[in-house]
């Protein structure tokens, strides 16, 4: 089978699969699930694979909602990553229903030509992208050990070659003080809420003196029971982001100094824990991106370089994957320009006609790209040897 015939076969498969892929997208959107609890999505995705004659290892890599489906016996192994977790309160405001359905479609379509082209495929269900870091745990368990390249598409308000993906490490903080009656004996208390507020204000001052791409944001979880009781315990959650891990480490130390100063000033104690795993910055692979963009153009999408008006910034555990295998994380348009991800409006567009088009076009663009990789050994070699696209 030559490349032209293989691409015709892939197109026909995507057309055949379209009703099922849209049902997957809509159903996952209607059943939002949080980190490591994506049981509905896990069962639906592996069920469709089974219906297509593709066996998936369910609850793979010691994670109840991960899966791993392998096709082919020889040649380069290409991984397609499916994400399907949602956000608290606002559901699929990051459009992971689209990521899951597009990845599923790309995998099934490419599987139909794997043996003919001499390629191997891994369709990977990667849970808990929204803070849990499922891909990193899969990396540690060996899921990407024999993978030659990895890909996924992420919804946005533009078709972009890449997302400005920055490293992030999350932090849990607990302040401990001493309870007292706030009216009768305030002098006997040590206010843990004051400690948290002072620490927050210190970080707010720090934000004036960090690099433009660096981000620090936090929320309080526990802040006392009643105003007439001096709070003896406060907890907070923080995200610290930087361009890469090298610049993230010194920023983390500055943040801890700010938070500890709040405890010192209020006479409280502070305990903190950096959560495992950190999310690394994304290293997009130039030749692989070029292939994807060419195939996206065949699907009717013009994928552009990000500029200050279109750039999307954030963090993803796909960055961790990009440190171990050549990877891409292009953005696919599902919403009007200016509609930001992680908002209720974006969640609405993830279930719209534009979202449905993104499922089909994303699946097709990735499947055609996989055909190119299997069809040309020189292209595969250039991808392995390439320098990062955006570093």
C-alpha beads as a LAMMPS data file, in Angstrom:
LAMMPS data file: protein, C-alpha beads

391 atoms
390 bonds

1 atom types
1 bond types

-500.0 500.0 xlo xhi
-500.0 500.0 ylo yhi
-500.0 500.0 zlo zhi

Masses

1 110.0

Atoms # bond

1 1 1 0.000 0.000 0.000
2 1 1 1.498 3.359 -1.038
3 1 1 1.045 6.592 0.889
4 1 1 -1.730 7.894 -1.372
5 1 1 -3.789 4.755 -0.995
6 1 1 -3.157 4.714 2.763
7 1 1 -4.384 8.286 3.119
8 1 1 -7.488 7.517 1.115
9 1 1 -8.163 4.605 3.461
10 1 1 -7.661 6.833 6.508
11 1 1 -10.048 9.454 5.146
12 1 1 -12.693 6.815 4.557
13 1 1 -12.222 5.494 8.087
14 1 1 -12.638 8.946 9.630
15 1 1 -15.813 9.470 7.605
16 1 1 -17.140 6.091 8.764
17 1 1 -16.222 6.800 12.381
18 1 1 -17.584 10.357 12.540
19 1 1 -20.961 9.524 14.163
20 1 1 -19.278 7.419 16.846
21 1 1 -16.570 10.021 17.493
22 1 1 -19.107 12.802 17.942
23 1 1 -21.117 10.623 20.300
24 1 1 -17.967 10.028 22.344
25 1 1 -17.248 13.753 22.480
26 1 1 -20.803 14.658 23.464
27 1 1 -21.140 11.931 26.090
28 1 1 -17.819 12.713 27.768
29 1 1 -18.786 16.400 27.739
30 1 1 -22.094 15.502 29.408
31 1 1 -20.341 13.429 32.089
32 1 1 -17.459 15.576 33.381
33 1 1 -15.091 13.720 35.705
34 1 1 -12.146 14.961 37.764
35 1 1 -8.552 13.748 38.130
36 1 1 -8.178 9.968 38.281
37 1 1 -11.973 9.518 38.512
38 1 1 -12.733 9.431 34.790
39 1 1 -14.479 6.052 34.935
40 1 1 -17.246 6.870 32.442
41 1 1 -14.783 8.188 29.847
42 1 1 -12.431 5.246 30.405
43 1 1 -15.189 2.720 29.804
44 1 1 -16.588 4.541 26.796
45 1 1 -13.256 4.951 25.017
46 1 1 -12.067 1.395 25.640
47 1 1 -15.514 0.135 24.672
48 1 1 -15.317 1.816 21.264
49 1 1 -11.834 0.378 20.760
50 1 1 -13.163 -3.093 21.565
51 1 1 -16.026 -2.599 19.113
52 1 1 -13.413 -1.798 16.457
53 1 1 -11.462 -4.961 17.225
54 1 1 -8.661 -3.176 19.086
55 1 1 -7.833 -4.646 22.468
56 1 1 -6.937 -2.146 25.196
57 1 1 -5.346 -2.825 28.545
58 1 1 -7.774 -1.199 30.949
59 1 1 -6.686 0.357 34.242
60 1 1 -3.141 0.329 32.895
61 1 1 0.012 1.402 34.743
62 1 1 -1.617 1.103 38.174
63 1 1 -4.141 3.841 37.358
64 1 1 -7.809 2.891 37.340
65 1 1 -8.674 5.233 34.469
66 1 1 -5.620 4.844 32.210
67 1 1 -5.570 2.556 29.177
68 1 1 -3.079 1.360 26.591
69 1 1 -4.023 -0.074 23.189
70 1 1 -1.291 -1.308 20.836
71 1 1 -1.527 -2.116 17.128
72 1 1 1.119 -3.381 14.670
73 1 1 4.188 -5.564 15.024
74 1 1 7.037 -3.787 13.212
75 1 1 8.233 -0.276 12.425
76 1 1 8.153 3.056 14.280
77 1 1 5.764 3.349 17.211
78 1 1 3.618 6.486 17.223
79 1 1 1.591 7.359 20.314
80 1 1 -1.683 9.275 20.236
81 1 1 -2.586 10.668 23.649
82 1 1 -6.197 10.973 24.772
83 1 1 -7.144 13.250 27.669
84 1 1 -10.613 13.184 29.210
85 1 1 -10.652 14.741 32.676
86 1 1 -12.648 17.881 33.426
87 1 1 -12.409 20.919 35.699
88 1 1 -14.232 21.425 39.020
89 1 1 -17.393 23.433 38.599
90 1 1 -17.018 24.260 34.894
91 1 1 -16.769 20.800 33.363
92 1 1 -15.020 20.446 30.007
93 1 1 -13.892 24.052 29.845
94 1 1 -10.564 22.833 28.486
95 1 1 -12.225 20.718 25.806
96 1 1 -10.779 17.369 26.826
97 1 1 -13.838 15.687 25.345
98 1 1 -12.515 16.843 21.967
99 1 1 -8.986 15.666 22.755
100 1 1 -10.299 12.228 23.677
101 1 1 -12.518 11.816 20.625
102 1 1 -9.965 13.178 18.151
103 1 1 -7.233 10.945 19.583
104 1 1 -9.536 7.944 19.457
105 1 1 -10.433 8.616 15.833
106 1 1 -6.831 9.176 14.782
107 1 1 -5.797 5.954 16.449
108 1 1 -8.523 3.765 14.957
109 1 1 -8.068 5.232 11.471
110 1 1 -4.295 4.826 11.553
111 1 1 -4.660 1.283 12.885
112 1 1 -6.436 0.317 9.660
113 1 1 -3.190 0.803 7.679
114 1 1 -0.576 -0.052 10.329
115 1 1 0.261 -3.546 9.073
116 1 1 0.239 -2.500 5.428
117 1 1 2.695 0.343 6.078
118 1 1 4.832 -1.448 8.645
119 1 1 4.082 0.760 11.620
120 1 1 3.140 0.370 15.244
121 1 1 0.638 2.460 17.142
122 1 1 -0.062 3.212 20.801
123 1 1 -3.449 4.708 21.666
124 1 1 -2.917 5.927 25.221
125 1 1 -5.599 7.000 27.665
126 1 1 -3.848 9.518 29.911
127 1 1 -5.886 10.532 32.964
128 1 1 -5.620 13.557 35.220
129 1 1 -4.026 16.211 33.041
130 1 1 -5.701 18.946 35.085
131 1 1 -3.156 18.802 37.880
132 1 1 -2.779 15.064 38.462
133 1 1 0.019 14.390 35.996
134 1 1 -1.144 11.043 34.637
135 1 1 1.303 11.118 31.729
136 1 1 4.290 11.483 34.050
137 1 1 3.225 8.425 36.011
138 1 1 2.822 6.553 32.718
139 1 1 6.313 7.652 31.676
140 1 1 7.753 6.287 34.921
141 1 1 5.895 3.007 34.390
142 1 1 7.350 2.556 30.891
143 1 1 4.419 3.528 28.652
144 1 1 6.664 5.605 26.358
145 1 1 9.808 3.460 26.470
146 1 1 9.424 2.146 22.918
147 1 1 7.585 5.160 21.456
148 1 1 9.267 7.055 18.600
149 1 1 6.920 10.070 18.516
150 1 1 3.822 11.275 20.350
151 1 1 1.012 13.677 19.505
152 1 1 -2.298 15.176 20.554
153 1 1 -4.369 18.230 19.664
154 1 1 -5.733 20.739 22.185
155 1 1 -8.787 22.983 21.697
156 1 1 -8.371 26.769 21.628
157 1 1 -9.744 29.865 19.927
158 1 1 -7.166 29.624 17.098
159 1 1 -5.443 26.945 15.056
160 1 1 -1.907 27.342 16.425
161 1 1 1.335 25.470 15.875
162 1 1 1.931 25.336 19.593
163 1 1 0.799 26.478 22.984
164 1 1 3.124 28.564 25.146
165 1 1 3.496 25.760 27.625
166 1 1 5.388 26.631 30.785
167 1 1 6.620 24.493 33.648
168 1 1 4.513 24.356 36.805
169 1 1 4.856 22.909 40.271
170 1 1 1.900 22.924 42.655
171 1 1 2.214 23.538 46.365
172 1 1 0.040 22.794 49.402
173 1 1 0.553 25.028 52.426
174 1 1 -0.769 24.708 55.974
175 1 1 -0.493 27.367 58.679
176 1 1 -0.966 26.469 62.340
177 1 1 -1.766 29.013 65.026
178 1 1 -3.602 29.006 68.348
179 1 1 -7.356 29.314 68.785
180 1 1 -8.811 31.880 71.172
181 1 1 -12.005 33.858 71.726
182 1 1 -11.645 36.784 69.374
183 1 1 -13.453 39.174 71.760
184 1 1 -12.704 37.866 75.255
185 1 1 -9.047 36.882 74.865
186 1 1 -7.622 37.766 71.441
187 1 1 -4.178 38.191 72.983
188 1 1 -4.065 34.445 73.636
189 1 1 -4.533 33.601 69.964
190 1 1 -2.197 33.239 67.025
191 1 1 -4.152 33.842 63.846
192 1 1 -3.422 31.305 61.100
193 1 1 -5.622 33.235 58.683
194 1 1 -3.487 36.324 59.220
195 1 1 -0.443 34.203 58.399
196 1 1 -2.020 33.059 55.131
197 1 1 -3.160 36.565 54.190
198 1 1 0.254 38.057 54.915
199 1 1 1.880 35.318 52.860
200 1 1 -0.557 35.987 50.021
201 1 1 0.212 39.708 50.121
202 1 1 3.933 38.981 50.072
203 1 1 3.464 36.907 46.923
204 1 1 1.371 39.706 45.414
205 1 1 4.313 42.065 45.946
206 1 1 6.697 39.493 44.473
207 1 1 4.650 39.363 41.256
208 1 1 5.944 42.842 40.321
209 1 1 9.486 41.496 40.184
210 1 1 9.309 38.233 38.255
211 1 1 9.849 37.495 34.577
212 1 1 6.969 38.176 32.130
213 1 1 6.383 34.482 31.440
214 1 1 6.339 33.528 35.140
215 1 1 3.072 33.086 37.010
216 1 1 2.112 32.584 40.659
217 1 1 -1.480 32.059 41.782
218 1 1 -3.099 30.636 44.870
219 1 1 -6.369 30.068 46.700
220 1 1 -7.366 29.509 50.331
221 1 1 -9.210 26.307 51.215
222 1 1 -9.626 26.422 55.012
223 1 1 -9.808 29.834 56.613
224 1 1 -11.486 29.441 59.996
225 1 1 -14.930 28.493 61.303
226 1 1 -16.473 31.649 62.807
227 1 1 -15.302 35.253 63.105
228 1 1 -15.344 35.133 66.939
229 1 1 -12.833 32.261 67.003
230 1 1 -9.241 33.090 66.160
231 1 1 -8.453 30.657 63.302
232 1 1 -5.888 28.089 64.386
233 1 1 -5.520 26.431 60.958
234 1 1 -5.517 27.703 57.388
235 1 1 -4.664 25.845 54.189
236 1 1 -3.855 27.156 50.737
237 1 1 -2.975 25.804 47.325
238 1 1 -0.481 27.521 45.032
239 1 1 0.682 27.113 41.435
240 1 1 4.163 28.380 40.559
241 1 1 4.997 28.570 36.848
242 1 1 8.114 29.474 34.876
243 1 1 9.480 29.029 31.368
244 1 1 11.268 25.798 32.260
245 1 1 12.443 23.784 35.234
246 1 1 15.769 25.632 35.421
247 1 1 14.053 28.978 36.024
248 1 1 11.248 27.442 38.064
249 1 1 13.522 26.252 40.895
250 1 1 14.760 29.692 42.027
251 1 1 11.231 31.104 41.743
252 1 1 9.931 28.355 44.016
253 1 1 12.422 29.414 46.698
254 1 1 11.255 33.038 46.496
255 1 1 7.631 31.976 46.859
256 1 1 8.375 29.865 49.939
257 1 1 10.219 32.801 51.508
258 1 1 7.137 34.995 50.998
259 1 1 4.799 32.434 52.527
260 1 1 7.065 31.692 55.479
261 1 1 7.339 35.403 56.228
262 1 1 3.574 35.454 56.819
263 1 1 3.955 32.751 59.447
264 1 1 6.862 34.510 61.110
265 1 1 5.045 37.845 61.304
266 1 1 1.919 36.317 62.859
267 1 1 3.614 33.987 65.300
268 1 1 2.354 30.869 63.500
269 1 1 4.079 27.857 62.000
270 1 1 3.942 26.778 58.359
271 1 1 4.266 23.405 56.666
272 1 1 4.414 22.971 52.896
273 1 1 4.540 20.153 50.347
274 1 1 5.479 20.357 46.689
275 1 1 3.151 17.952 44.893
276 1 1 4.453 15.217 42.633
277 1 1 4.784 15.423 39.701
278 1 1 5.793 18.826 38.372
279 1 1 4.665 19.581 34.824
280 1 1 7.560 20.343 32.472
281 1 1 7.613 22.867 29.659
282 1 1 6.646 21.585 26.218
283 1 1 9.361 20.976 23.604
284 1 1 7.542 20.879 20.264
285 1 1 9.292 19.007 17.458
286 1 1 9.680 21.100 14.266
287 1 1 9.525 18.427 11.517
288 1 1 6.629 16.707 13.243
289 1 1 4.786 20.018 13.533
290 1 1 5.438 20.749 9.862
291 1 1 3.888 17.426 8.895
292 1 1 0.866 18.009 11.111
293 1 1 0.325 21.528 9.746
294 1 1 0.511 20.297 6.156
295 1 1 -2.065 17.631 6.874
296 1 1 -4.266 20.076 8.802
297 1 1 -4.222 22.253 5.683
298 1 1 -5.483 19.242 3.730
299 1 1 -8.308 19.090 6.261
300 1 1 -9.094 22.761 5.617
301 1 1 -7.293 24.360 8.565
302 1 1 -4.577 27.020 8.364
303 1 1 -2.384 26.511 11.417
304 1 1 -0.492 29.697 12.284
305 1 1 2.451 30.712 14.435
306 1 1 1.288 32.201 17.741
307 1 1 1.604 35.969 18.101
308 1 1 0.870 38.277 21.063
309 1 1 -2.807 38.449 20.069
310 1 1 -3.323 34.712 19.616
311 1 1 -0.956 33.035 22.033
312 1 1 -2.394 30.556 24.533
313 1 1 -0.344 30.023 27.690
314 1 1 -0.614 27.270 30.259
315 1 1 0.879 24.034 31.528
316 1 1 0.381 20.396 30.584
317 1 1 1.899 17.021 31.400
318 1 1 2.374 16.566 27.656
319 1 1 5.479 18.640 28.341
320 1 1 6.828 15.723 30.370
321 1 1 6.268 13.444 27.374
322 1 1 8.145 15.863 25.120
323 1 1 11.237 15.443 27.286
324 1 1 11.381 11.698 26.570
325 1 1 10.095 11.373 22.961
326 1 1 9.616 13.804 20.030
327 1 1 6.163 15.314 20.569
328 1 1 3.690 17.948 19.415
329 1 1 0.770 19.701 21.104
330 1 1 -0.857 21.936 18.439
331 1 1 -4.014 23.913 19.157
332 1 1 -7.214 23.433 17.171
333 1 1 -9.891 26.102 16.890
334 1 1 -13.243 25.336 18.520
335 1 1 -14.309 28.758 19.838
336 1 1 -14.534 32.371 18.643
337 1 1 -11.365 34.406 18.887
338 1 1 -10.861 35.811 22.333
339 1 1 -12.747 33.015 24.107
340 1 1 -10.304 31.757 26.721
341 1 1 -9.965 28.158 27.830
342 1 1 -10.999 27.279 31.412
343 1 1 -14.136 29.423 31.206
344 1 1 -17.838 28.477 31.083
345 1 1 -18.067 29.963 27.579
346 1 1 -15.333 27.653 26.350
347 1 1 -17.095 24.662 27.880
348 1 1 -20.144 25.589 25.793
349 1 1 -18.107 25.750 22.576
350 1 1 -16.517 22.367 23.308
351 1 1 -19.956 20.859 22.627
352 1 1 -20.766 23.065 19.630
353 1 1 -20.687 22.441 15.888
354 1 1 -17.215 23.994 15.856
355 1 1 -16.176 21.508 18.523
356 1 1 -17.521 18.665 16.412
357 1 1 -15.552 19.887 13.399
358 1 1 -12.432 19.963 15.564
359 1 1 -12.971 16.329 16.537
360 1 1 -13.136 15.239 12.896
361 1 1 -10.400 17.541 11.576
362 1 1 -8.087 16.794 14.485
363 1 1 -8.525 13.045 14.065
364 1 1 -7.910 13.273 10.337
365 1 1 -4.875 15.571 10.626
366 1 1 -3.184 13.309 13.164
367 1 1 -4.006 10.094 11.297
368 1 1 -2.595 11.493 8.038
369 1 1 0.520 12.583 9.911
370 1 1 0.983 9.070 11.286
371 1 1 0.749 7.714 7.722
372 1 1 3.532 10.102 6.680
373 1 1 5.723 8.916 9.555
374 1 1 5.259 5.264 8.670
375 1 1 5.817 5.878 4.972
376 1 1 9.173 7.675 5.047
377 1 1 12.155 6.518 7.098
378 1 1 14.065 9.738 6.374
379 1 1 11.236 11.824 7.801
380 1 1 11.172 9.685 10.920
381 1 1 14.933 10.108 11.289
382 1 1 14.670 13.902 10.943
383 1 1 12.083 13.963 13.700
384 1 1 14.341 11.997 16.046
385 1 1 17.251 14.358 15.338
386 1 1 15.363 17.666 15.346
387 1 1 16.017 20.600 17.627
388 1 1 13.049 22.018 19.564
389 1 1 10.687 24.267 17.614
390 1 1 10.097 26.895 20.289
391 1 1 13.028 26.757 22.700

Bonds

1 1 1 2
2 1 2 3
3 1 3 4
4 1 4 5
5 1 5 6
6 1 6 7
7 1 7 8
8 1 8 9
9 1 9 10
10 1 10 11
11 1 11 12
12 1 12 13
13 1 13 14
14 1 14 15
15 1 15 16
16 1 16 17
17 1 17 18
18 1 18 19
19 1 19 20
20 1 20 21
21 1 21 22
22 1 22 23
23 1 23 24
24 1 24 25
25 1 25 26
26 1 26 27
27 1 27 28
28 1 28 29
29 1 29 30
30 1 30 31
31 1 31 32
32 1 32 33
33 1 33 34
34 1 34 35
35 1 35 36
36 1 36 37
37 1 37 38
38 1 38 39
39 1 39 40
40 1 40 41
41 1 41 42
42 1 42 43
43 1 43 44
44 1 44 45
45 1 45 46
46 1 46 47
47 1 47 48
48 1 48 49
49 1 49 50
50 1 50 51
51 1 51 52
52 1 52 53
53 1 53 54
54 1 54 55
55 1 55 56
56 1 56 57
57 1 57 58
58 1 58 59
59 1 59 60
60 1 60 61
61 1 61 62
62 1 62 63
63 1 63 64
64 1 64 65
65 1 65 66
66 1 66 67
67 1 67 68
68 1 68 69
69 1 69 70
70 1 70 71
71 1 71 72
72 1 72 73
73 1 73 74
74 1 74 75
75 1 75 76
76 1 76 77
77 1 77 78
78 1 78 79
79 1 79 80
80 1 80 81
81 1 81 82
82 1 82 83
83 1 83 84
84 1 84 85
85 1 85 86
86 1 86 87
87 1 87 88
88 1 88 89
89 1 89 90
90 1 90 91
91 1 91 92
92 1 92 93
93 1 93 94
94 1 94 95
95 1 95 96
96 1 96 97
97 1 97 98
98 1 98 99
99 1 99 100
100 1 100 101
101 1 101 102
102 1 102 103
103 1 103 104
104 1 104 105
105 1 105 106
106 1 106 107
107 1 107 108
108 1 108 109
109 1 109 110
110 1 110 111
111 1 111 112
112 1 112 113
113 1 113 114
114 1 114 115
115 1 115 116
116 1 116 117
117 1 117 118
118 1 118 119
119 1 119 120
120 1 120 121
121 1 121 122
122 1 122 123
123 1 123 124
124 1 124 125
125 1 125 126
126 1 126 127
127 1 127 128
128 1 128 129
129 1 129 130
130 1 130 131
131 1 131 132
132 1 132 133
133 1 133 134
134 1 134 135
135 1 135 136
136 1 136 137
137 1 137 138
138 1 138 139
139 1 139 140
140 1 140 141
141 1 141 142
142 1 142 143
143 1 143 144
144 1 144 145
145 1 145 146
146 1 146 147
147 1 147 148
148 1 148 149
149 1 149 150
150 1 150 151
151 1 151 152
152 1 152 153
153 1 153 154
154 1 154 155
155 1 155 156
156 1 156 157
157 1 157 158
158 1 158 159
159 1 159 160
160 1 160 161
161 1 161 162
162 1 162 163
163 1 163 164
164 1 164 165
165 1 165 166
166 1 166 167
167 1 167 168
168 1 168 169
169 1 169 170
170 1 170 171
171 1 171 172
172 1 172 173
173 1 173 174
174 1 174 175
175 1 175 176
176 1 176 177
177 1 177 178
178 1 178 179
179 1 179 180
180 1 180 181
181 1 181 182
182 1 182 183
183 1 183 184
184 1 184 185
185 1 185 186
186 1 186 187
187 1 187 188
188 1 188 189
189 1 189 190
190 1 190 191
191 1 191 192
192 1 192 193
193 1 193 194
194 1 194 195
195 1 195 196
196 1 196 197
197 1 197 198
198 1 198 199
199 1 199 200
200 1 200 201
201 1 201 202
202 1 202 203
203 1 203 204
204 1 204 205
205 1 205 206
206 1 206 207
207 1 207 208
208 1 208 209
209 1 209 210
210 1 210 211
211 1 211 212
212 1 212 213
213 1 213 214
214 1 214 215
215 1 215 216
216 1 216 217
217 1 217 218
218 1 218 219
219 1 219 220
220 1 220 221
221 1 221 222
222 1 222 223
223 1 223 224
224 1 224 225
225 1 225 226
226 1 226 227
227 1 227 228
228 1 228 229
229 1 229 230
230 1 230 231
231 1 231 232
232 1 232 233
233 1 233 234
234 1 234 235
235 1 235 236
236 1 236 237
237 1 237 238
238 1 238 239
239 1 239 240
240 1 240 241
241 1 241 242
242 1 242 243
243 1 243 244
244 1 244 245
245 1 245 246
246 1 246 247
247 1 247 248
248 1 248 249
249 1 249 250
250 1 250 251
251 1 251 252
252 1 252 253
253 1 253 254
254 1 254 255
255 1 255 256
256 1 256 257
257 1 257 258
258 1 258 259
259 1 259 260
260 1 260 261
261 1 261 262
262 1 262 263
263 1 263 264
264 1 264 265
265 1 265 266
266 1 266 267
267 1 267 268
268 1 268 269
269 1 269 270
270 1 270 271
271 1 271 272
272 1 272 273
273 1 273 274
274 1 274 275
275 1 275 276
276 1 276 277
277 1 277 278
278 1 278 279
279 1 279 280
280 1 280 281
281 1 281 282
282 1 282 283
283 1 283 284
284 1 284 285
285 1 285 286
286 1 286 287
287 1 287 288
288 1 288 289
289 1 289 290
290 1 290 291
291 1 291 292
292 1 292 293
293 1 293 294
294 1 294 295
295 1 295 296
296 1 296 297
297 1 297 298
298 1 298 299
299 1 299 300
300 1 300 301
301 1 301 302
302 1 302 303
303 1 303 304
304 1 304 305
305 1 305 306
306 1 306 307
307 1 307 308
308 1 308 309
309 1 309 310
310 1 310 311
311 1 311 312
312 1 312 313
313 1 313 314
314 1 314 315
315 1 315 316
316 1 316 317
317 1 317 318
318 1 318 319
319 1 319 320
320 1 320 321
321 1 321 322
322 1 322 323
323 1 323 324
324 1 324 325
325 1 325 326
326 1 326 327
327 1 327 328
328 1 328 329
329 1 329 330
330 1 330 331
331 1 331 332
332 1 332 333
333 1 333 334
334 1 334 335
335 1 335 336
336 1 336 337
337 1 337 338
338 1 338 339
339 1 339 340
340 1 340 341
341 1 341 342
342 1 342 343
343 1 343 344
344 1 344 345
345 1 345 346
346 1 346 347
347 1 347 348
348 1 348 349
349 1 349 350
350 1 350 351
351 1 351 352
352 1 352 353
353 1 353 354
354 1 354 355
355 1 355 356
356 1 356 357
357 1 357 358
358 1 358 359
359 1 359 360
360 1 360 361
361 1 361 362
362 1 362 363
363 1 363 364
364 1 364 365
365 1 365 366
366 1 366 367
367 1 367 368
368 1 368 369
369 1 369 370
370 1 370 371
371 1 371 372
372 1 372 373
373 1 373 374
374 1 374 375
375 1 375 376
376 1 376 377
377 1 377 378
378 1 378 379
379 1 379 380
380 1 380 381
381 1 381 382
382 1 382 383
383 1 383 384
384 1 384 385
385 1 385 386
386 1 386 387
387 1 387 388
388 1 388 389
389 1 389 390
390 1 390 391
